[in-house]
């Protein structure tokens, strides 16, 4: 049976632990998020010693791609803001 994505919590940023997300699922997402542009479910599975199948299920259930894209956008905006501050100085 295919996984159905859980709705993201409205009171948290997408890259933060979501309501009802287990500690293990959260740790896996955080590892995925923090891999940056080279991220993959397979790398997370190897890093955590979990099955690729489990990482795939969690990725769908907890919207890893969408959440990682939100994180990347947030990081990019913060980086651009810092560069502008540096230029002003």
Long-range contacts (C-beta under 8 A, 24 or more apart in sequence): 2-60, 3-57, 3-60, 3-61, 4-61, 5-60, 5-61, 5-62, 5-63, 6-61, 6-62, 6-63, 8-63, 8-66, 8-67, 13-70, 13-74, 14-63, 14-66, 14-67, 14-70, 14-71, 15-67, 15-68, 15-70, 15-71, 15-74, 18-62, 21-62, 25-58, 25-61, 25-62, 28-55, 28-58, 29-58, 29-62, 29-64, 29-67, 32-59, 32-64, 32-68, 33-64, 33-67, 33-68, 33-71, 36-72, 37-72, 39-68
